[in-house]
């Protein structure tokens, strides 16, 4: 099942993709994609609907963040060996964790706004996990049951703020528009719990990142179990899981984003994103 939200910023409504790939409005049935919808009972209720009978959403409609309220964004860094090596950092022996501000969220095709005086803004295609129920101290076997779905995400990063400004990584990753999420929230059954999904990203038509979730150092269930060991997870929490090699920082010489650049990215089964980069 694929869920999404559509409409102008701040006025999005819930939607669902029908069996033929058409966008349908859920607004006659539910008011938002919220904690109630993300619960196992809520998702089962939507599965029982005949989506083809719902109103169709025009294809040119803006797509927003697929959740009405994201409680928190927890991120895992250096979760692909090739990326850790290109960053000249040690291969982690346990997950590297940082946070992003929820104010950085944006729709999957919204513009990415460069911060004022930015010189090192970078791209990172990633898999995002969406939590569907309250969870704490989960075992590895229990972790899967807490996952409502998965999304495509771009963990946009201003490297000078991230690495050179005497602070935690989140400082360079929390600018407005730095977490485009979507287009869809895809339930785990549609993507086999994200075990073998291809990730790709290009800038101005030039391929930059090509990876696969099977190469993650810490897979999905391990991440959920680990994070739940030190913080209680709630429905609507998002965990982003790291990026493969090919970021601008790792190129020789480094290449960063500038006004006018166009980013295209995709993950198997989770849809695509396209962003125009805009200088302030």
GUTI-119336 format. One record per residue (C-alpha): residue number from 1; x negated, y negated, z. Coordinates in steps of 0.5 Angstrom, whole numbers. Layout:
GUTI-119336
+-----+-------+-------+-------+
!   i !    c1 !    c2 !    c3 !
+-----+-------+-------+-------+
! NUM !     X !     Y !     Z !
...
+-----+-------+-------+-------+
//
This chain:
GUTI-119336
+-----+-------+-------+-------+
!   i !    c1 !    c2 !    c3 !
+-----+-------+-------+-------+
!   1 !     0 !     0 !     0 !
!   2 !    -3 !    -7 !    -2 !
!   3 !     0 !   -13 !     2 !
!   4 !    -1 !   -20 !     0 !
!   5 !     1 !   -27 !     2 !
!   6 !     2 !   -33 !    -4 !
!   7 !     4 !   -40 !    -4 !
!   8 !     1 !   -47 !    -2 !
!   9 !    -4 !   -47 !     3 !
!  10 !     0 !   -47 !    10 !
!  11 !     6 !   -45 !     7 !
!  12 !     5 !   -38 !     4 !
!  13 !    10 !   -32 !     4 !
!  14 !     9 !   -25 !     5 !
!  15 !     8 !   -20 !    -1 !
!  16 !     7 !   -13 !    -3 !
!  17 !     5 !   -10 !   -10 !
!  18 !    10 !    -5 !   -13 !
!  19 !     8 !     2 !   -16 !
!  20 !     7 !    -1 !   -23 !
!  21 !     2 !    -7 !   -20 !
!  22 !     7 !   -12 !   -20 !
!  23 !     7 !   -18 !   -14 !
!  24 !    14 !   -17 !   -10 !
!  25 !    16 !   -22 !    -5 !
!  26 !    17 !   -19 !     2 !
!  27 !    20 !   -25 !     5 !
!  28 !    27 !   -23 !     4 !
!  29 !    25 !   -17 !     9 !
!  30 !    20 !   -20 !    13 !
!  31 !    18 !   -27 !    15 !
!  32 !    10 !   -26 !    16 !
!  33 !     4 !   -21 !    15 !
!  34 !     3 !   -21 !    23 !
!  35 !     2 !   -17 !    29 !
!  36 !     9 !   -13 !    28 !
!  37 !     8 !   -11 !    21 !
!  38 !     0 !    -9 !    22 !
!  39 !     3 !    -4 !    27 !
!  40 !     3 !     3 !    25 !
!  41 !    11 !     2 !    26 !
!  42 !    11 !    -4 !    21 !
!  43 !     7 !    -1 !    16 !
!  44 !    11 !     5 !    16 !
!  45 !    17 !     1 !    15 !
!  46 !    14 !    -3 !     9 !
!  47 !    12 !     4 !     6 !
!  48 !    20 !     6 !     6 !
!  49 !    22 !     0 !     2 !
!  50 !    23 !     0 !    -6 !
!  51 !    19 !    -5 !    -7 !
!  52 !    21 !    -5 !   -15 !
!  53 !    28 !    -8 !   -12 !
!  54 !    25 !   -14 !    -9 !
!  55 !    24 !   -21 !   -12 !
!  56 !    18 !   -22 !   -17 !
!  57 !    12 !   -27 !   -15 !
!  58 !    10 !   -31 !   -22 !
!  59 !     3 !   -28 !   -24 !
!  60 !     0 !   -35 !   -24 !
!  61 !     2 !   -36 !   -16 !
!  62 !    -4 !   -38 !   -11 !
!  63 !    -6 !   -32 !    -7 !
!  64 !    -8 !   -34 !     0 !
!  65 !   -11 !   -30 !     6 !
!  66 !    -7 !   -24 !     7 !
!  67 !    -6 !   -25 !    14 !
!  68 !    -1 !   -30 !    17 !
!  69 !    -6 !   -31 !    23 !
!  70 !   -13 !   -28 !    24 !
!  71 !   -15 !   -28 !    32 !
!  72 !   -22 !   -27 !    31 !
!  73 !   -28 !   -25 !    26 !
!  74 !   -33 !   -21 !    28 !
!  75 !   -39 !   -20 !    23 !
!  76 !   -44 !   -14 !    22 !
!  77 !   -51 !   -16 !    19 !
!  78 !   -56 !   -12 !    16 !
!  79 !   -52 !    -6 !    15 !
!  80 !   -55 !    -4 !     8 !
!  81 !   -62 !    -2 !     8 !
!  82 !   -64 !    -5 !     2 !
!  83 !   -61 !   -12 !     4 !
!  84 !   -65 !   -12 !    11 !
!  85 !   -71 !   -10 !     7 !
!  86 !   -70 !   -16 !     2 !
!  87 !   -69 !   -21 !     8 !
!  88 !   -76 !   -18 !    11 !
!  89 !   -72 !   -16 !    17 !
!  90 !   -72 !    -9 !    21 !
!  91 !   -68 !    -4 !    20 !
!  92 !   -63 !    -4 !    25 !
!  93 !   -62 !     2 !    30 !
!  94 !   -55 !    -1 !    33 !
!  95 !   -50 !    -6 !    29 !
!  96 !   -53 !   -13 !    29 !
!  97 !   -46 !   -17 !    31 !
!  98 !   -45 !   -24 !    30 !
!  99 !   -38 !   -29 !    30 !
! 100 !   -35 !   -33 !    25 !
! 101 !   -30 !   -39 !    26 !
! 102 !   -23 !   -37 !    24 !
! 103 !   -23 !   -44 !    21 !
! 104 !   -27 !   -42 !    15 !
! 105 !   -22 !   -37 !    12 !
! 106 !   -20 !   -39 !     5 !
! 107 !   -16 !   -35 !     0 !
! 108 !   -19 !   -30 !    -5 !
! 109 !   -19 !   -35 !   -11 !
! 110 !   -20 !   -42 !    -7 !
! 111 !   -26 !   -47 !    -8 !
! 112 !   -32 !   -46 !    -4 !
! 113 !   -34 !   -53 !    -1 !
! 114 !   -41 !   -54 !     0 !
! 115 !   -43 !   -57 !     6 !
! 116 !   -46 !   -64 !     6 !
! 117 !   -53 !   -64 !     4 !
! 118 !   -53 !   -56 !     3 !
! 119 !   -59 !   -54 !     0 !
! 120 !   -59 !   -46 !     1 !
! 121 !   -52 !   -44 !     1 !
! 122 !   -51 !   -36 !    -1 !
! 123 !   -46 !   -31 !    -3 !
! 124 !   -45 !   -24 !     0 !
! 125 !   -40 !   -19 !    -2 !
! 126 !   -37 !   -15 !     3 !
! 127 !   -32 !   -10 !     6 !
! 128 !   -27 !   -13 !    11 !
! 129 !   -24 !    -8 !    16 !
! 130 !   -17 !   -11 !    19 !
! 131 !   -15 !    -8 !    26 !
! 132 !    -7 !    -6 !    27 !
! 133 !    -7 !    -5 !    34 !
! 134 !   -10 !    -7 !    41 !
! 135 !   -16 !    -2 !    42 !
! 136 !   -22 !    -2 !    47 !
! 137 !   -27 !     3 !    48 !
! 138 !   -25 !     7 !    42 !
! 139 !   -29 !    14 !    41 !
! 140 !   -31 !    15 !    34 !
! 141 !   -25 !    20 !    33 !
! 142 !   -20 !    15 !    35 !
! 143 !   -23 !     9 !    31 !
! 144 !   -19 !    10 !    25 !
! 145 !   -12 !    10 !    28 !
! 146 !   -14 !     2 !    30 !
! 147 !   -15 !     0 !    23 !
! 148 !    -9 !    -3 !    19 !
! 149 !   -13 !    -4 !    12 !
! 150 !   -19 !    -7 !     9 !
! 151 !   -20 !   -13 !     5 !
! 152 !   -25 !   -16 !     0 !
! 153 !   -29 !   -22 !     3 !
! 154 !   -35 !   -27 !     1 !
! 155 !   -39 !   -28 !     7 !
! 156 !   -41 !   -35 !     5 !
! 157 !   -48 !   -37 !     8 !
! 158 !   -52 !   -43 !     9 !
! 159 !   -58 !   -40 !    10 !
! 160 !   -62 !   -47 !    13 !
! 161 !   -56 !   -47 !    18 !
! 162 !   -56 !   -40 !    20 !
! 163 !   -64 !   -39 !    20 !
! 164 !   -67 !   -45 !    21 !
! 165 !   -63 !   -49 !    26 !
! 166 !   -65 !   -46 !    33 !
! 167 !   -58 !   -43 !    34 !
! 168 !   -54 !   -36 !    32 !
! 169 !   -52 !   -34 !    25 !
! 170 !   -45 !   -36 !    26 !
! 171 !   -47 !   -43 !    25 !
! 172 !   -49 !   -42 !    18 !
! 173 !   -43 !   -38 !    17 !
! 174 !   -37 !   -42 !    19 !
! 175 !   -36 !   -48 !    15 !
! 176 !   -29 !   -49 !    12 !
! 177 !   -28 !   -44 !     6 !
! 178 !   -34 !   -40 !     8 !
! 179 !   -30 !   -34 !     9 !
! 180 !   -25 !   -32 !     3 !
! 181 !   -21 !   -26 !     4 !
! 182 !   -17 !   -22 !     0 !
! 183 !   -13 !   -22 !    -5 !
! 184 !   -10 !   -16 !    -2 !
! 185 !   -10 !   -12 !     5 !
! 186 !   -10 !    -5 !     3 !
! 187 !    -8 !     1 !     7 !
! 188 !   -13 !     6 !     9 !
! 189 !   -10 !    12 !     5 !
! 190 !   -11 !     8 !    -1 !
! 191 !   -18 !     8 !    -1 !
! 192 !   -20 !    14 !     3 !
! 193 !   -22 !    10 !     9 !
! 194 !   -27 !     6 !     5 !
! 195 !   -32 !    11 !     4 !
! 196 !   -34 !    11 !    -3 !
! 197 !   -33 !     4 !    -6 !
! 198 !   -37 !     0 !   -11 !
! 199 !   -39 !    -7 !    -9 !
! 200 !   -40 !   -12 !   -15 !
! 201 !   -42 !   -20 !   -15 !
! 202 !   -44 !   -24 !   -20 !
! 203 !   -46 !   -32 !   -21 !
! 204 !   -44 !   -35 !   -27 !
! 205 !   -44 !   -29 !   -31 !
! 206 !   -50 !   -26 !   -28 !
! 207 !   -50 !   -20 !   -24 !
! 208 !   -53 !   -21 !   -17 !
! 209 !   -50 !   -15 !   -12 !
! 210 !   -49 !    -8 !   -14 !
! 211 !   -48 !    -3 !    -8 !
! 212 !   -43 !     2 !    -5 !
! 213 !   -40 !     3 !     2 !
! 214 !   -43 !    10 !     2 !
! 215 !   -50 !     6 !     3 !
! 216 !   -48 !     3 !    10 !
! 217 !   -52 !     4 !    15 !
! 218 !   -46 !     4 !    20 !
! 219 !   -40 !     6 !    17 !
! 220 !   -33 !     4 !    18 !
! 221 !   -31 !     8 !    24 !
! 222 !   -38 !     7 !    27 !
! 223 !   -37 !     0 !    27 !
! 224 !   -30 !     0 !    30 !
! 225 !   -32 !     4 !    36 !
! 226 !   -38 !     0 !    37 !
! 227 !   -35 !    -7 !    37 !
! 228 !   -29 !    -4 !    41 !
! 229 !   -34 !    -2 !    47 !
! 230 !   -36 !    -9 !    49 !
! 231 !   -29 !   -13 !    46 !
! 232 !   -22 !   -11 !    46 !
! 233 !   -19 !   -11 !    39 !
! 234 !   -13 !   -14 !    37 !
! 235 !    -8 !   -13 !    31 !
! 236 !   -10 !   -19 !    26 !
! 237 !   -18 !   -18 !    28 !
! 238 !   -22 !   -18 !    22 !
! 239 !   -29 !   -14 !    22 !
! 240 !   -34 !   -16 !    16 !
! 241 !   -39 !   -10 !    15 !
! 242 !   -45 !   -13 !    12 !
! 243 !   -47 !   -14 !     5 !
! 244 !   -52 !   -10 !     0 !
! 245 !   -58 !   -13 !    -3 !
! 246 !   -58 !   -18 !    -9 !
! 247 !   -57 !   -25 !    -5 !
! 248 !   -60 !   -31 !    -7 !
! 249 !   -64 !   -31 !    -1 !
! 250 !   -68 !   -25 !    -3 !
! 251 !   -70 !   -27 !   -10 !
! 252 !   -77 !   -29 !   -12 !
! 253 !   -76 !   -35 !   -12 !
! 254 !   -70 !   -36 !    -8 !
! 255 !   -63 !   -38 !   -12 !
! 256 !   -58 !   -42 !    -8 !
! 257 !   -51 !   -44 !   -10 !
! 258 !   -50 !   -51 !   -13 !
! 259 !   -44 !   -55 !   -15 !
! 260 !   -40 !   -52 !   -22 !
! 261 !   -43 !   -45 !   -20 !
! 262 !   -38 !   -40 !   -21 !
! 263 !   -37 !   -33 !   -17 !
! 264 !   -34 !   -27 !   -19 !
! 265 !   -34 !   -21 !   -14 !
! 266 !   -30 !   -14 !   -13 !
! 267 !   -29 !    -8 !    -9 !
! 268 !   -26 !    -2 !   -12 !
! 269 !   -19 !    -1 !   -10 !
! 270 !   -19 !    -8 !    -6 !
! 271 !   -18 !   -13 !   -12 !
! 272 !   -23 !   -19 !   -14 !
! 273 !   -24 !   -26 !   -12 !
! 274 !   -26 !   -32 !   -17 !
! 275 !   -29 !   -38 !   -14 !
! 276 !   -31 !   -45 !   -17 !
! 277 !   -37 !   -48 !   -12 !
! 278 !   -35 !   -55 !   -11 !
! 279 !   -41 !   -60 !    -8 !
! 280 !   -38 !   -65 !    -3 !
+-----+-------+-------+-------+
//
